[in-house]
Amino acid sequence: MPKLKTKKAAVKRFKKSKSGKILHFKANAGHLMGKKTGKRKRKLRKCAEVSLSQKSRITRMLP
């Protein structure tokens, strides 16, 4: 059986935690940050967990 290839686009967008959760980075943190409140910007820094419906698809992309 050949090795599974990793989807490079998925590597850039998702990461696995040590406990096995798949995390994604939040949207709306790329630019135009001056008009956003400090509270909103702080919340955008943290990663969020991927929903259960998406989890199985993303785990296949990240062997």
PDB file of N, CA, C and O in Angstrom, chain B, residues numbered from 101:
ATOM      1  N   MET B 101       0.845  -1.186   0.000  1.00  0.00           N
ATOM      2  CA  MET B 101       0.000   0.000   0.000  1.00  0.00           C
ATOM      3  C   MET B 101       0.891   1.249   0.000  1.00  0.00           C
ATOM      4  O   MET B 101       1.763   1.375   0.860  1.00  0.00           O
ATOM      5  N   PRO B 102       0.689   2.168  -0.942  1.00  0.00           N
ATOM      6  CA  PRO B 102       1.548   3.360  -0.967  1.00  0.00           C
ATOM      7  C   PRO B 102       1.210   4.324   0.163  1.00  0.00           C
ATOM      8  O   PRO B 102       0.141   4.256   0.770  1.00  0.00           O
ATOM      9  N   LYS B 103       2.147   5.216   0.425  1.00  0.00           N
ATOM     10  CA  LYS B 103       1.920   6.220   1.466  1.00  0.00           C
ATOM     11  C   LYS B 103       0.816   7.174   1.043  1.00  0.00           C
ATOM     12  O   LYS B 103       0.646   7.445  -0.145  1.00  0.00           O
ATOM     13  N   LEU B 104       0.061   7.686   2.018  1.00  0.00           N
ATOM     14  CA  LEU B 104      -0.980   8.664   1.713  1.00  0.00           C
ATOM     15  C   LEU B 104      -0.363  10.032   1.586  1.00  0.00           C
ATOM     16  O   LEU B 104       0.488  10.414   2.390  1.00  0.00           O
ATOM     17  N   LYS B 105      -0.784  10.769   0.585  1.00  0.00           N
ATOM     18  CA  LYS B 105      -0.280  12.127   0.430  1.00  0.00           C
ATOM     19  C   LYS B 105      -1.152  13.092   1.220  1.00  0.00           C
ATOM     20  O   LYS B 105      -2.365  12.912   1.327  1.00  0.00           O
ATOM     21  N   THR B 106      -0.520  14.106   1.763  1.00  0.00           N
ATOM     22  CA  THR B 106      -1.228  15.138   2.512  1.00  0.00           C
ATOM     23  C   THR B 106      -1.696  16.214   1.548  1.00  0.00           C
ATOM     24  O   THR B 106      -0.971  16.582   0.624  1.00  0.00           O
ATOM     25  N   LYS B 107      -2.911  16.721   1.759  1.00  0.00           N
ATOM     26  CA  LYS B 107      -3.396  17.846   0.972  1.00  0.00           C
ATOM     27  C   LYS B 107      -2.748  19.108   1.524  1.00  0.00           C
ATOM     28  O   LYS B 107      -3.006  19.481   2.669  1.00  0.00           O
ATOM     29  N   LYS B 108      -1.918  19.764   0.738  1.00  0.00           N
ATOM     30  CA  LYS B 108      -1.156  20.909   1.210  1.00  0.00           C
ATOM     31  C   LYS B 108      -2.057  22.092   1.552  1.00  0.00           C
ATOM     32  O   LYS B 108      -1.725  22.880   2.437  1.00  0.00           O
ATOM     33  N   ALA B 109      -3.177  22.225   0.874  1.00  0.00           N
ATOM     34  CA  ALA B 109      -4.111  23.313   1.188  1.00  0.00           C
ATOM     35  C   ALA B 109      -4.702  23.124   2.572  1.00  0.00           C
ATOM     36  O   ALA B 109      -4.935  24.099   3.287  1.00  0.00           O
ATOM     37  N   ALA B 110      -4.949  21.869   2.961  1.00  0.00           N
ATOM     38  CA  ALA B 110      -5.507  21.586   4.277  1.00  0.00           C
ATOM     39  C   ALA B 110      -4.479  21.828   5.380  1.00  0.00           C
ATOM     40  O   ALA B 110      -4.836  22.278   6.469  1.00  0.00           O
ATOM     41  N   VAL B 111      -3.210  21.535   5.108  1.00  0.00           N
ATOM     42  CA  VAL B 111      -2.156  21.755   6.100  1.00  0.00           C
ATOM     43  C   VAL B 111      -2.066  23.229   6.468  1.00  0.00           C
ATOM     44  O   VAL B 111      -1.814  23.575   7.622  1.00  0.00           O
ATOM     45  N   LYS B 112      -2.273  24.093   5.479  1.00  0.00           N
ATOM     46  CA  LYS B 112      -2.178  25.533   5.719  1.00  0.00           C
ATOM     47  C   LYS B 112      -3.348  26.050   6.543  1.00  0.00           C
ATOM     48  O   LYS B 112      -3.228  27.087   7.196  1.00  0.00           O
ATOM     49  N   ARG B 113      -4.470  25.352   6.527  1.00  0.00           N
ATOM     50  CA  ARG B 113      -5.686  25.859   7.157  1.00  0.00           C
ATOM     51  C   ARG B 113      -6.058  25.195   8.476  1.00  0.00           C
ATOM     52  O   ARG B 113      -6.766  25.790   9.288  1.00  0.00           O
ATOM     53  N   PHE B 114      -5.589  23.970   8.697  1.00  0.00           N
ATOM     54  CA  PHE B 114      -5.992  23.213   9.874  1.00  0.00           C
ATOM     55  C   PHE B 114      -4.775  22.696  10.605  1.00  0.00           C
ATOM     56  O   PHE B 114      -3.701  22.557  10.020  1.00  0.00           O
ATOM     57  N   LYS B 115      -4.948  22.404  11.917  1.00  0.00           N
ATOM     58  CA  LYS B 115      -3.895  21.734  12.669  1.00  0.00           C
ATOM     59  C   LYS B 115      -4.521  20.777  13.666  1.00  0.00           C
ATOM     60  O   LYS B 115      -5.653  20.967  14.110  1.00  0.00           O
ATOM     61  N   LYS B 116      -3.761  19.740  14.011  1.00  0.00           N
ATOM     62  CA  LYS B 116      -4.235  18.760  14.978  1.00  0.00           C
ATOM     63  C   LYS B 116      -3.697  19.132  16.348  1.00  0.00           C
ATOM     64  O   LYS B 116      -2.530  19.498  16.488  1.00  0.00           O
ATOM     65  N   SER B 117      -4.557  19.035  17.364  1.00  0.00           N
ATOM     66  CA  SER B 117      -4.099  19.250  18.734  1.00  0.00           C
ATOM     67  C   SER B 117      -3.553  17.931  19.271  1.00  0.00           C
ATOM     68  O   SER B 117      -3.720  16.880  18.654  1.00  0.00           O
ATOM     69  N   LYS B 118      -2.903  18.000  20.420  1.00  0.00           N
ATOM     70  CA  LYS B 118      -2.328  16.778  20.987  1.00  0.00           C
ATOM     71  C   LYS B 118      -3.398  15.793  21.396  1.00  0.00           C
ATOM     72  O   LYS B 118      -3.169  14.584  21.386  1.00  0.00           O
ATOM     73  N   SER B 119      -4.576  16.300  21.760  1.00  0.00           N
ATOM     74  CA  SER B 119      -5.656  15.399  22.169  1.00  0.00           C
ATOM     75  C   SER B 119      -6.420  14.830  20.984  1.00  0.00           C
ATOM     76  O   SER B 119      -7.329  14.020  21.169  1.00  0.00           O
ATOM     77  N   GLY B 120      -6.059  15.247  19.746  1.00  0.00           N
ATOM     78  CA  GLY B 120      -6.688  14.678  18.562  1.00  0.00           C
ATOM     79  C   GLY B 120      -7.758  15.536  17.929  1.00  0.00           C
ATOM     80  O   GLY B 120      -8.334  15.155  16.909  1.00  0.00           O
ATOM     81  N   LYS B 121      -8.037  16.697  18.519  1.00  0.00           N
ATOM     82  CA  LYS B 121      -9.020  17.599  17.916  1.00  0.00           C
ATOM     83  C   LYS B 121      -8.417  18.246  16.684  1.00  0.00           C
ATOM     84  O   LYS B 121      -7.200  18.403  16.586  1.00  0.00           O
ATOM     85  N   ILE B 122      -9.273  18.620  15.747  1.00  0.00           N
ATOM     86  CA  ILE B 122      -8.817  19.356  14.574  1.00  0.00           C
ATOM     87  C   ILE B 122      -9.282  20.793  14.726  1.00  0.00           C
ATOM     88  O   ILE B 122     -10.466  21.064  14.924  1.00  0.00           O
ATOM     89  N   LEU B 123      -8.326  21.709  14.631  1.00  0.00           N
ATOM     90  CA  LEU B 123      -8.604  23.117  14.861  1.00  0.00           C
ATOM     91  C   LEU B 123      -8.465  23.899  13.563  1.00  0.00           C
ATOM     92  O   LEU B 123      -7.681  23.535  12.686  1.00  0.00           O
ATOM     93  N   HIS B 124      -9.228  24.968  13.451  1.00  0.00           N
ATOM     94  CA  HIS B 124      -9.112  25.867  12.303  1.00  0.00           C
ATOM     95  C   HIS B 124      -8.944  27.284  12.800  1.00  0.00           C
ATOM     96  O   HIS B 124      -9.330  27.612  13.921  1.00  0.00           O
ATOM     97  N   PHE B 125      -8.364  28.122  11.957  1.00  0.00           N
ATOM     98  CA  PHE B 125      -8.170  29.518  12.302  1.00  0.00           C
ATOM     99  C   PHE B 125      -9.428  30.277  11.917  1.00  0.00           C
ATOM    100  O   PHE B 125     -10.102  29.925  10.949  1.00  0.00           O
ATOM    101  N   LYS B 126      -9.743  31.314  12.671  1.00  0.00           N
ATOM    102  CA  LYS B 126     -10.987  32.034  12.450  1.00  0.00           C
ATOM    103  C   LYS B 126     -10.864  33.008  11.282  1.00  0.00           C
ATOM    104  O   LYS B 126      -9.779  33.496  10.965  1.00  0.00           O
ATOM    105  N   ALA B 127     -11.993  33.271  10.660  1.00  0.00           N
ATOM    106  CA  ALA B 127     -12.035  34.183   9.521  1.00  0.00           C
ATOM    107  C   ALA B 127     -12.084  35.635  10.002  1.00  0.00           C
ATOM    108  O   ALA B 127     -12.258  35.895  11.193  1.00  0.00           O
ATOM    109  N   ASN B 128     -11.931  36.566   9.077  1.00  0.00           N
ATOM    110  CA  ASN B 128     -12.039  38.013   9.300  1.00  0.00           C
ATOM    111  C   ASN B 128     -10.880  38.596  10.090  1.00  0.00           C
ATOM    112  O   ASN B 128     -11.040  39.639  10.724  1.00  0.00           O
ATOM    113  N   ALA B 129      -9.717  37.956  10.071  1.00  0.00           N
ATOM    114  CA  ALA B 129      -8.559  38.506  10.775  1.00  0.00           C
ATOM    115  C   ALA B 129      -7.446  38.868   9.805  1.00  0.00           C
ATOM    116  O   ALA B 129      -6.310  39.082  10.229  1.00  0.00           O
ATOM    117  N   GLY B 130      -7.742  38.940   8.520  1.00  0.00           N
ATOM    118  CA  GLY B 130      -6.703  39.169   7.526  1.00  0.00           C
ATOM    119  C   GLY B 130      -6.317  40.614   7.336  1.00  0.00           C
ATOM    120  O   GLY B 130      -5.131  40.930   7.237  1.00  0.00           O
ATOM    121  N   HIS B 131      -7.280  41.486   7.283  1.00  0.00           N
ATOM    122  CA  HIS B 131      -6.998  42.901   7.037  1.00  0.00           C
ATOM    123  C   HIS B 131      -8.155  43.733   7.559  1.00  0.00           C
ATOM    124  O   HIS B 131      -9.135  43.186   8.066  1.00  0.00           O
ATOM    125  N   LEU B 132      -8.052  45.042   7.441  1.00  0.00           N
ATOM    126  CA  LEU B 132      -9.045  46.005   7.952  1.00  0.00           C
ATOM    127  C   LEU B 132      -9.249  45.827   9.454  1.00  0.00           C
ATOM    128  O   LEU B 132     -10.382  45.816   9.937  1.00  0.00           O
ATOM    129  N   MET B 133      -8.140  45.689  10.191  1.00  0.00           N
ATOM    130  CA  MET B 133      -8.227  45.428  11.621  1.00  0.00           C
ATOM    131  C   MET B 133      -8.436  46.699  12.439  1.00  0.00           C
ATOM    132  O   MET B 133      -8.806  46.624  13.611  1.00  0.00           O
ATOM    133  N   GLY B 134      -8.206  47.856  11.841  1.00  0.00           N
ATOM    134  CA  GLY B 134      -8.307  49.106  12.585  1.00  0.00           C
ATOM    135  C   GLY B 134      -9.705  49.413  13.064  1.00  0.00           C
ATOM    136  O   GLY B 134      -9.881  50.022  14.119  1.00  0.00           O
ATOM    137  N   LYS B 135     -10.700  49.000  12.306  1.00  0.00           N
ATOM    138  CA  LYS B 135     -12.085  49.307  12.675  1.00  0.00           C
ATOM    139  C   LYS B 135     -12.684  48.291  13.649  1.00  0.00           C
ATOM    140  O   LYS B 135     -13.765  48.519  14.193  1.00  0.00           O
ATOM    141  N   LYS B 136     -11.991  47.172  13.871  1.00  0.00           N
ATOM    142  CA  LYS B 136     -12.522  46.140  14.761  1.00  0.00           C
ATOM    143  C   LYS B 136     -12.119  46.439  16.207  1.00  0.00           C
ATOM    144  O   LYS B 136     -11.040  46.972  16.466  1.00  0.00           O
ATOM    145  N   THR B 137     -12.997  46.090  17.133  1.00  0.00           N
ATOM    146  CA  THR B 137     -12.724  46.351  18.541  1.00  0.00           C
ATOM    147  C   THR B 137     -11.648  45.403  19.061  1.00  0.00           C
ATOM    148  O   THR B 137     -11.406  44.342  18.485  1.00  0.00           O
ATOM    149  N   GLY B 138     -11.011  45.800  20.150  1.00  0.00           N
ATOM    150  CA  GLY B 138      -9.966  44.966  20.743  1.00  0.00           C
ATOM    151  C   GLY B 138     -10.487  43.619  21.176  1.00  0.00           C
ATOM    152  O   GLY B 138      -9.801  42.608  21.024  1.00  0.00           O
ATOM    153  N   LYS B 139     -11.694  43.588  21.715  1.00  0.00           N
ATOM    154  CA  LYS B 139     -12.295  42.327  22.155  1.00  0.00           C
ATOM    155  C   LYS B 139     -12.483  41.382  20.975  1.00  0.00           C
ATOM    156  O   LYS B 139     -12.213  40.185  21.071  1.00  0.00           O
ATOM    157  N   ARG B 140     -12.949  41.938  19.867  1.00  0.00           N
ATOM    158  CA  ARG B 140     -13.176  41.116  18.671  1.00  0.00           C
ATOM    159  C   ARG B 140     -11.858  40.572  18.130  1.00  0.00           C
ATOM    160  O   ARG B 140     -11.787  39.414  17.718  1.00  0.00           O
ATOM    161  N   LYS B 141     -10.810  41.404  18.129  1.00  0.00           N
ATOM    162  CA  LYS B 141      -9.516  40.967  17.620  1.00  0.00           C
ATOM    163  C   LYS B 141      -8.892  39.901  18.517  1.00  0.00           C
ATOM    164  O   LYS B 141      -8.250  38.976  18.021  1.00  0.00           O
ATOM    165  N   ARG B 142      -9.073  40.020  19.824  1.00  0.00           N
ATOM    166  CA  ARG B 142      -8.558  39.006  20.738  1.00  0.00           C
ATOM    167  C   ARG B 142      -9.223  37.665  20.505  1.00  0.00           C
ATOM    168  O   ARG B 142      -8.561  36.628  20.537  1.00  0.00           O
ATOM    169  N   LYS B 143     -10.528  37.676  20.271  1.00  0.00           N
ATOM    170  CA  LYS B 143     -11.258  36.429  20.028  1.00  0.00           C
ATOM    171  C   LYS B 143     -10.859  35.785  18.703  1.00  0.00           C
ATOM    172  O   LYS B 143     -10.929  34.563  18.568  1.00  0.00           O
ATOM    173  N   LEU B 144     -10.443  36.582  17.728  1.00  0.00           N
ATOM    174  CA  LEU B 144     -10.018  36.041  16.441  1.00  0.00           C
ATOM    175  C   LEU B 144      -8.658  35.359  16.521  1.00  0.00           C
ATOM    176  O   LEU B 144      -8.327  34.553  15.651  1.00  0.00           O
ATOM    177  N   ARG B 145      -7.863  35.662  17.545  1.00  0.00           N
ATOM    178  CA  ARG B 145      -6.537  35.053  17.672  1.00  0.00           C
ATOM    179  C   ARG B 145      -6.610  33.557  17.938  1.00  0.00           C
ATOM    180  O   ARG B 145      -5.764  32.802  17.458  1.00  0.00           O
ATOM    181  N   LYS B 146      -7.603  33.122  18.692  1.00  0.00           N
ATOM    182  CA  LYS B 146      -7.684  31.726  19.117  1.00  0.00           C
ATOM    183  C   LYS B 146      -8.190  30.835  17.988  1.00  0.00           C
ATOM    184  O   LYS B 146      -8.923  31.277  17.104  1.00  0.00           O
ATOM    185  N   CYS B 147      -7.786  29.588  18.040  1.00  0.00           N
ATOM    186  CA  CYS B 147      -8.285  28.601  17.092  1.00  0.00           C
ATOM    187  C   CYS B 147      -9.623  28.062  17.587  1.00  0.00           C
ATOM    188  O   CYS B 147      -9.907  28.077  18.784  1.00  0.00           O
ATOM    189  N   ALA B 148     -10.425  27.594  16.664  1.00  0.00           N
ATOM    190  CA  ALA B 148     -11.712  26.993  17.009  1.00  0.00           C
ATOM    191  C   ALA B 148     -11.721  25.550  16.512  1.00  0.00           C
ATOM    192  O   ALA B 148     -11.008  25.195  15.573  1.00  0.00           O
ATOM    193  N   GLU B 149     -12.537  24.734  17.159  1.00  0.00           N
ATOM    194  CA  GLU B 149     -12.620  23.327  16.774  1.00  0.00           C
ATOM    195  C   GLU B 149     -13.516  23.169  15.554  1.00  0.00           C
ATOM    196  O   GLU B 149     -14.512  23.877  15.403  1.00  0.00           O
ATOM    197  N   VAL B 150     -13.152  22.238  14.693  1.00  0.00           N
ATOM    198  CA  VAL B 150     -13.919  21.955  13.481  1.00  0.00           C
ATOM    199  C   VAL B 150     -15.196  21.222  13.864  1.00  0.00           C
ATOM    200  O   VAL B 150     -15.197  20.423  14.801  1.00  0.00           O
ATOM    201  N   SER B 151     -16.276  21.485  13.151  1.00  0.00           N
ATOM    202  CA  SER B 151     -17.548  20.833  13.452  1.00  0.00           C
ATOM    203  C   SER B 151     -17.468  19.333  13.131  1.00  0.00           C
ATOM    204  O   SER B 151     -16.635  18.897  12.336  1.00  0.00           O
ATOM    205  N   LEU B 152     -18.344  18.567  13.760  1.00  0.00           N
ATOM    206  CA  LEU B 152     -18.332  17.107  13.586  1.00  0.00           C
ATOM    207  C   LEU B 152     -18.605  16.701  12.147  1.00  0.00           C
ATOM    208  O   LEU B 152     -18.049  15.714  11.666  1.00  0.00           O
ATOM    209  N   SER B 153     -19.457  17.454  11.454  1.00  0.00           N
ATOM    210  CA  SER B 153     -19.786  17.104  10.078  1.00  0.00           C
ATOM    211  C   SER B 153     -18.583  17.268   9.153  1.00  0.00           C
ATOM    212  O   SER B 153     -18.488  16.564   8.148  1.00  0.00           O
ATOM    213  N   GLN B 154     -17.671  18.173   9.469  1.00  0.00           N
ATOM    214  CA  GLN B 154     -16.488  18.411   8.637  1.00  0.00           C
ATOM    215  C   GLN B 154     -15.286  17.565   9.069  1.00  0.00           C
ATOM    216  O   GLN B 154     -14.356  17.350   8.291  1.00  0.00           O
ATOM    217  N   LYS B 155     -15.317  17.093  10.308  1.00  0.00           N
ATOM    218  CA  LYS B 155     -14.137  16.470  10.897  1.00  0.00           C
ATOM    219  C   LYS B 155     -13.639  15.259  10.116  1.00  0.00           C
ATOM    220  O   LYS B 155     -12.435  15.117   9.905  1.00  0.00           O
ATOM    221  N   SER B 156     -14.536  14.393   9.687  1.00  0.00           N
ATOM    222  CA  SER B 156     -14.110  13.170   8.999  1.00  0.00           C
ATOM    223  C   SER B 156     -13.464  13.486   7.658  1.00  0.00           C
ATOM    224  O   SER B 156     -12.510  12.819   7.257  1.00  0.00           O
ATOM    225  N   ARG B 157     -13.975  14.495   6.964  1.00  0.00           N
ATOM    226  CA  ARG B 157     -13.379  14.871   5.674  1.00  0.00           C
ATOM    227  C   ARG B 157     -11.983  15.447   5.852  1.00  0.00           C
ATOM    228  O   ARG B 157     -11.080  15.162   5.065  1.00  0.00           O
ATOM    229  N   ILE B 158     -11.809  16.251   6.881  1.00  0.00           N
ATOM    230  CA  ILE B 158     -10.517  16.906   7.079  1.00  0.00           C
ATOM    231  C   ILE B 158      -9.480  15.922   7.592  1.00  0.00           C
ATOM    232  O   ILE B 158      -8.302  16.047   7.257  1.00  0.00           O
ATOM    233  N   THR B 159      -9.888  14.941   8.399  1.00  0.00           N
ATOM    234  CA  THR B 159      -8.922  13.944   8.870  1.00  0.00           C
ATOM    235  C   THR B 159      -8.370  13.124   7.719  1.00  0.00           C
ATOM    236  O   THR B 159      -7.216  12.699   7.773  1.00  0.00           O
ATOM    237  N   ARG B 160      -9.156  12.891   6.681  1.00  0.00           N
ATOM    238  CA  ARG B 160      -8.655  12.181   5.508  1.00  0.00           C
ATOM    239  C   ARG B 160      -7.626  13.006   4.751  1.00  0.00           C
ATOM    240  O   ARG B 160      -6.722  12.451   4.128  1.00  0.00           O
ATOM    241  N   MET B 161      -7.760  14.341   4.803  1.00  0.00           N
ATOM    242  CA  MET B 161      -6.814  15.205   4.112  1.00  0.00           C
ATOM    243  C   MET B 161      -5.501  15.341   4.871  1.00  0.00           C
ATOM    244  O   MET B 161      -4.478  15.694   4.284  1.00  0.00           O
ATOM    245  N   LEU B 162      -5.523  15.062   6.184  1.00  0.00           N
ATOM    246  CA  LEU B 162      -4.328  15.179   7.025  1.00  0.00           C
ATOM    247  C   LEU B 162      -3.943  13.824   7.599  1.00  0.00           C
ATOM    248  O   LEU B 162      -4.222  13.563   8.769  1.00  0.00           O
ATOM    249  N   PRO B 163      -3.307  12.947   6.813  1.00  0.00           N
ATOM    250  CA  PRO B 163      -2.988  11.622   7.333  1.00  0.00           C
ATOM    251  C   PRO B 163      -1.880  11.665   8.392  1.00  0.00           C
ATOM    252  O   PRO B 163      -1.497  10.624   8.927  1.00  0.00           O
TER     253      PRO B 163
END
